[in-house]
Amino acid sequence: MKALGMTFDYRKIFREIADDTTDMNDLGHVADYIPELKHINPEKFGVHLTTLDNHHYDFGDASEKFSIQSIAKVFSLILAFKNEGVSIWNRVGVEPSGSPFNSLVQLEYEKGIPRNPFINAGALVVSDILISYLENPKEEFLSFVRLLANSNEINYNKSVAESEKSTGERNSALVHFMKSFGNIENDPDQVLDFYFYLCSVEMNCIELSRAFLFLANRGTDPLTNNKILTPSKAKRVNAIMQMCGFYDEAGDFAFKVGLPGKSGVGGGIAAVLPGEYSIAVWSPRLNSKGNSYKGMKFLEKFTTKTNSSIF
Ligand SMILES: N[C@@H](CCC(=O)O)C(=O)O
């Protein structure tokens, strides 16, 4: 476990891996099912690592904002779990789905209870839970992400949210279908609107790795001492990331990288090594499963070179 207590020049390692992965630069495609995301420069690449003792290492476009998309599902889960407690698990499961993030098939068999909070159906239920008890869901969610990242420079991208809304038929089908099973309490349009906005949040690798840092430290932000989650809840969030954080490629990510993490179709990946660091990578071209092509490979090489893994 861990990086075996060794000290690494992480920036040098980042450079070496970047040089080593130039043959992958053209592999994969930028997500285009959300029209606004088509415009991203596919060549972008950034990485940032934050250690528990406040050391920072970056490379490339680490300070450029991008659409975090499904990575936001970790923040919404944390906010709901923090406030709602274990009753959340009556409405959403914790099993890997083994199917695409926007699949409808399992929901029919499983009577409207999504497999986990990171497939779209599960994140829509979590959005519904948040709407039920937050007075101003959008404002409060954004404040929470800003608190985690220790930055007030984080915002929704309205054009991305509205663009996804205009092509969001499948997510709309998921909400209505779950409502028919009684697993959505609020107005489906309100749930969808909140969900599209939270997916549209823009952050850079520096902010993302900062926001995930408390998950590497048993639920407490090591730099502010802010207790975000209890150690037990932080453990559970990490376990869900490990099992369900990479669509139907979670097994592959565990096998090759060996860290709990979460990806998004904007090309971002955030991951943590408990007791040591959090890391965020961004490269917009996606593989056929919807994960960042180069981001996955980069992290595989990184954890191999630094001998760091939870296993
Ligand atoms: N907003 C995206 C999120 C997808 C993702 O990043 O996995 C969707 O619902 O399709």
The ligand as a Tripos MOL2 file, in Angstrom:
@<TRIPOS>MOLECULE
LIG
   10     9     1     0     0
SMALL
NO_CHARGES

@<TRIPOS>ATOM
      1 N1        -24.0200   14.9810  -17.8600 N.3       1 LIG1
      2 C1        -23.5710   13.7610  -18.4440 C.3       1 LIG1
      3 C2        -22.6230   13.1010  -17.4880 C.3       1 LIG1
      4 C3        -21.9800   11.9510  -18.1360 C.3       1 LIG1
      5 C4        -20.6830   11.5570  -17.5430 C.2       1 LIG1
      6 O1        -19.7650   12.3640  -17.3640 O.co2     1 LIG1
      7 O2        -20.6020   10.3750  -17.2560 O.co2     1 LIG1
      8 C5        -24.7380   12.8640  -18.7820 C.2       1 LIG1
      9 O3        -25.6550   12.7440  -18.0430 O.co2     1 LIG1
     10 O4        -24.7770   12.2640  -19.8080 O.co2     1 LIG1
@<TRIPOS>BOND
     1     1     2 1
     2     2     3 1
     3     2     8 1
     4     3     4 1
     5     4     5 1
     6     5     6 2
     7     5     7 1
     8     8     9 2
     9     8    10 1
@<TRIPOS>SUBSTRUCTURE
     1 LIG1         1 GROUP 0 **** ****
